[in-house]
Amino acid sequence: MYLEYCIYNNHISDYSKELDNVFKAIEYGVDGLAVPTHFFLKIKEVISDTVELAIPIDYPMGYTLSKNKINAVLNAGKIGADIIDYTPNSFYLKHDFSKLKNEIKTCLGICKDYDMTFRLFLDHNRSDLKDLTAITKIYYDLGVDACFPSIGYHHDDFIDNVINAKLIEEKTNMPMVFNGYLWKKEQLDEILKYNFFGVRVYNYEILV
């Protein structure tokens, strides 16, 4: 199982302290780090190549124009990102899905050129599970590498995230990265039993 420490949602006021947190997360055995682009540039040169680095694209709203998203993915490749975490435009998702598909195809092409993994945020809070499952099957056929069951910007309900991640994974074969809010070691231990493709944590201390 892929274990990841994420600081997308953190307000970073002390970069030295946050860098210390990152190294502690690595010490406790994470496989990857999910960091905002400006922080990525600070840690890229001091992090071992064995730890993968993910960058968010248009997180958390997803409303940026397609050309800007595509440029952001291209720039992420140029600076050496390993993983793209992409937020789809909810308007295109509901009203112009063909445009969204073309955008994703272009981003996937860039990821292939730069040897990056492409992951995508679903949003079970705004979508019917049946519709979300159908859409995820399309993402899988397009070549998306993995999905998150939710945006993960707010403290998503732990149980809802588990249920939706498991159902979507079983019905679509899409690898799922659990990103519900975990605040206790006991919760992490419980999640590991579900054998998801990956688990994202926001507090390195629960890894101890």
C-alpha positions in Angstrom: 0.0 0.0 0.0 1.2 3.5 -0.9 1.4 5.7 2.1 1.6 9.5 1.6 1.9 12.6 3.8 0.0 15.6 2.4 0.3 19.3 3.3 -2.0 20.8 0.6 -4.3 22.0 3.3 -1.8 23.3 5.7 -1.2 27.0 6.3 2.6 27.1 6.3 3.8 30.0 8.5 7.1 28.4 9.5 8.9 26.6 6.6 11.6 25.2 8.7 9.1 23.6 11.0 7.1 22.2 8.1 10.3 20.8 6.5 11.1 19.1 9.8 7.6 17.6 9.7 8.3 16.3 6.2 11.5 14.6 7.3 9.8 13.0 10.3 7.1 11.7 7.9 9.8 10.2 5.8 11.4 8.7 8.9 8.1 7.0 9.8 8.0 5.3 6.4 5.9 7.3 3.9 6.4 6.5 0.2 5.4 9.9 -1.0 4.8 13.6 -0.2 2.0 15.8 -1.5 3.1 19.4 -1.4 2.0 22.8 -2.9 4.2 23.9 -5.8 6.0 26.7 -3.9 7.0 24.2 -1.2 8.0 21.6 -3.8 10.7 23.9 -5.0 12.1 24.2 -1.5 12.4 20.5 -0.8 13.1 18.9 -4.2 16.8 19.1 -3.8 16.9 17.8 -0.3 14.5 14.8 -0.6 15.7 11.4 -1.5 14.7 10.1 -5.0 13.1 7.1 -3.3 10.3 9.4 -2.0 7.8 10.5 -4.7 6.6 14.1 -4.9 3.1 15.1 -5.9 1.9 18.5 -7.0 -1.8 19.7 -7.0 -3.3 21.1 -10.2 -6.1 23.6 -9.7 -6.8 22.4 -6.2 -9.4 22.5 -4.6 -11.9 24.2 -6.9 -10.9 23.1 -10.3 -12.3 26.2 -12.1 -9.2 27.3 -14.0 -9.2 27.4 -17.8 -8.1 24.3 -19.6 -5.1 25.9 -21.2 -3.9 27.1 -17.7 -4.3 23.6 -16.2 -2.4 22.1 -19.1 0.4 24.6 -18.7 0.5 23.9 -15.0 0.9 20.1 -15.7 3.7 20.9 -18.2 5.5 23.1 -15.7 5.2 20.4 -13.1 6.9 18.0 -15.4 9.7 20.5 -16.2 10.5 21.0 -12.5 10.6 17.3 -11.8 7.3 16.3 -10.2 6.6 12.6 -9.9 2.8 12.8 -9.5 0.0 15.1 -10.7 -3.1 15.5 -8.5 -5.7 17.0 -10.8 -9.0 18.6 -9.8 -11.5 18.4 -12.7 -13.8 21.4 -13.5 -17.2 20.5 -12.0 -18.9 22.7 -14.7 -17.3 20.6 -17.5 -18.1 17.5 -15.6 -21.8 18.2 -15.6 -22.3 20.3 -18.8 -19.4 19.7 -21.2 -17.9 16.3 -20.5 -16.3 16.0 -23.9 -14.2 19.1 -23.2 -13.1 17.6 -19.8 -12.1 14.4 -21.5 -10.0 16.2 -24.0 -8.3 18.2 -21.2 -7.5 15.0 -19.4 -6.2 13.3 -22.5 -3.8 16.2 -23.1 -2.7 16.1 -19.4 -2.1 12.4 -19.6 0.0 12.9 -22.7 2.2 15.3 -20.9 2.5 12.9 -17.9 3.6 10.2 -20.3 6.3 12.5 -21.7 7.6 13.4 -18.3 7.1 10.0 -16.7 4.5 11.3 -14.1 1.6 9.5 -12.5 -1.8 11.2 -13.1 -4.3 11.0 -10.2 -7.7 12.6 -10.1 -10.0 13.9 -7.4 -13.6 12.7 -7.4 -16.2 14.4 -5.2 -18.6 12.0 -3.6 -20.1 14.9 -1.6 -21.5 16.5 -4.8 -22.3 13.4 -6.9 -24.5 10.5 -6.9 -22.5 7.3 -6.3 -24.0 5.7 -9.4 -23.0 8.6 -11.6 -19.6 8.8 -10.0 -19.0 5.2 -10.7 -19.9 5.6 -14.3 -17.6 8.6 -14.7 -14.7 6.8 -12.9 -15.0 4.0 -15.4 -14.5 6.5 -18.2 -11.4 7.9 -16.3 -10.1 4.4 -16.0 -10.5 3.8 -19.8 -8.7 7.1 -20.5 -5.7 6.0 -18.5 -6.0 7.8 -15.2 -3.7 6.1 -12.8 -5.6 6.5 -9.5 -8.4 8.5 -7.9 -9.3 10.0 -4.6 -12.9 9.5 -3.4 -13.2 13.1 -2.3 -11.5 16.5 -2.7 -10.2 16.2 0.8 -10.1 19.9 1.3 -12.3 19.8 4.4 -12.5 17.1 7.0 -14.5 14.5 5.1 -16.4 12.0 7.0 -14.2 9.0 7.7 -16.9 6.3 7.2 -18.3 8.0 4.0 -14.9 8.1 2.5 -14.2 4.4 3.3 -17.6 3.3 1.8 -17.3 5.3 -1.3 -13.7 4.4 -2.0 -14.3 0.7 -1.6 -17.5 0.7 -3.7 -15.9 2.7 -6.5 -12.7 0.6 -6.5 -14.8 -2.7 -6.7 -17.0 -1.5 -9.5 -14.4 0.2 -11.7 -11.0 -1.4 -10.9 -9.7 2.2 -10.5 -6.9 2.2 -7.9 -8.2 4.4 -5.0 -6.2 6.6 -2.6 -8.1 7.0 0.7 -8.0 10.7 1.7 -10.6 10.9 4.4 -9.5 12.8 7.5 -7.5 10.5 9.9 -6.7 11.9 13.3 -6.0 8.7 15.3 -3.6 5.8 14.9 -6.5 3.4 15.4 -8.2 4.8 12.3 -5.1 4.4 10.2 -4.8 0.8 11.4 -8.4 0.2 10.4 -8.0 1.7 7.0 -5.0 -0.5 6.3 -7.2 -3.5 6.5 -9.2 -2.5 3.5 -6.1 -2.8 1.3 -6.7 0.3 -0.7 -4.1 1.2 -3.4 -3.0 4.1 -1.2 -3.7 6.1 1.9 -3.1 9.8 2.5 -2.5 11.2 5.9 -2.4 14.9 7.0 -0.7 14.4 10.3 2.6 12.5 10.4 2.2 11.8 14.2 -0.4 9.1 13.6 2.3 7.2 11.8 4.3 6.7 15.0 
